[in-house]
Amino acid sequence: MILSLPLVFFGLKFIKKSLATIGFIAGLVVVCYFTTIFSNFMTWETQQWVIFALIALAIASLVAILCYNSPSLAIIIGGAALGYFGGQQLILLINNLGQTDLTDTWKITVVAVCIIIGLIIGWKLKKICIILATSLTGSYLFMFSLGSLIGNYPDMSLVKQQIKQQDFSDVSVMAWVYLGGTLLLFIIGASFQYKKYINADQKDEKNAKAKFADDYHGYK
């Protein structure tokens, strides 16, 4: 919770620290994700958990340092990653709506196009991407922390599977509450950051141009 609200509302202001925080979390998530795929962690002993924790923290710290020192590179990589995961979800959506299964060629094409779009968005709209990334990450962290404190936080992998299978009646009320709360906080935080930083910069730029024009005409 301590980290989440500054990310939601002031992510762009503290850009390097925000990207480092997101990079650290992303590094941990990626390490944990691949660990669940390639190993049976449920059978680990204490020593194996300690080694895993040290390796995960080291990799996450390296990612955080990279994001802190190279914000532009971090944003571009983040855009590509977002395109990849977005492409995977798009394929899933097409398969569900069309009641079919895309061929491997089409899957690779869809993912490649989405990655390219993500790269372009990351390069062209850096500030917008930072606002969206920090607000979304902070919103999720806040609701996850809140759910951990008061309880009843849903198993999101189960909820995702239920939604994927269109079993909406099986999704618990608290799951919709937490999902809705995350979305609402994300919208509020992103809107706040956009108005405070993007709109303010645009107004300052217009005022500077207007002042320059007035000074120029006055000089003439």
Secondary structure in CASP SS format (residue, H / E / C, confidence):
PFRMAT SS
TARGET T0000
AUTHOR 0000-0000-0000
METHOD secondary structure of the structure
MODEL  1
M C 1.00
I C 1.00
L C 1.00
S H 1.00
L H 1.00
P H 1.00
L H 1.00
V H 1.00
F H 1.00
F H 1.00
G C 1.00
L C 1.00
K C 1.00
F C 1.00
I H 1.00
K H 1.00
K H 1.00
S H 1.00
L H 1.00
A H 1.00
T H 1.00
I H 1.00
G H 1.00
F H 1.00
I H 1.00
A H 1.00
G H 1.00
L H 1.00
V H 1.00
V H 1.00
V H 1.00
C H 1.00
Y H 1.00
F H 1.00
T H 1.00
T H 1.00
I H 1.00
F H 1.00
S C 1.00
N C 1.00
F H 1.00
M H 1.00
T H 1.00
W C 1.00
E C 1.00
T H 1.00
Q H 1.00
Q H 1.00
W H 1.00
V H 1.00
I H 1.00
F H 1.00
A H 1.00
L H 1.00
I H 1.00
A H 1.00
L H 1.00
A H 1.00
I H 1.00
A H 1.00
S H 1.00
L H 1.00
V H 1.00
A H 1.00
I H 1.00
L H 1.00
C H 1.00
Y H 1.00
N H 1.00
S C 1.00
P H 1.00
S H 1.00
L H 1.00
A H 1.00
I H 1.00
I H 1.00
I H 1.00
G H 1.00
G H 1.00
A H 1.00
A H 1.00
L H 1.00
G H 1.00
Y H 1.00
F H 1.00
G H 1.00
G H 1.00
Q H 1.00
Q H 1.00
L H 1.00
I H 1.00
L H 1.00
L H 1.00
I H 1.00
N H 1.00
N H 1.00
L H 1.00
G H 1.00
Q C 1.00
T C 1.00
D C 1.00
L C 1.00
T C 1.00
D H 1.00
T H 1.00
W H 1.00
K H 1.00
I H 1.00
T H 1.00
V H 1.00
V H 1.00
A H 1.00
V H 1.00
C H 1.00
I H 1.00
I H 1.00
I H 1.00
G H 1.00
L H 1.00
I H 1.00
I H 1.00
G H 1.00
W H 1.00
K H 1.00
L C 1.00
K H 1.00
K H 1.00
I H 1.00
C H 1.00
I H 1.00
I H 1.00
L H 1.00
A H 1.00
T H 1.00
S H 1.00
L H 1.00
T H 1.00
G H 1.00
S H 1.00
Y H 1.00
L H 1.00
F H 1.00
M H 1.00
F H 1.00
S H 1.00
L H 1.00
G H 1.00
S H 1.00
L H 1.00
I H 1.00
G C 1.00
N C 1.00
Y C 1.00
P C 1.00
D C 1.00
M H 1.00
S H 1.00
L H 1.00
V H 1.00
K H 1.00
Q H 1.00
Q H 1.00
I H 1.00
K H 1.00
Q C 1.00
Q C 1.00
D C 1.00
F H 1.00
S H 1.00
D H 1.00
V C 1.00
S C 1.00
V H 1.00
M H 1.00
A H 1.00
W H 1.00
V H 1.00
Y H 1.00
L H 1.00
G H 1.00
G H 1.00
T H 1.00
L H 1.00
L H 1.00
L H 1.00
F H 1.00
I H 1.00
I H 1.00
G H 1.00
A H 1.00
S H 1.00
F H 1.00
Q H 1.00
Y H 1.00
K H 1.00
K H 1.00
Y H 1.00
I H 1.00
N H 1.00
A H 1.00
D H 1.00
Q H 1.00
K H 1.00
D H 1.00
E H 1.00
K H 1.00
N H 1.00
A H 1.00
K H 1.00
A H 1.00
K H 1.00
F H 1.00
A H 1.00
D H 1.00
D H 1.00
Y H 1.00
H H 1.00
G H 1.00
Y H 1.00
K C 1.00
END
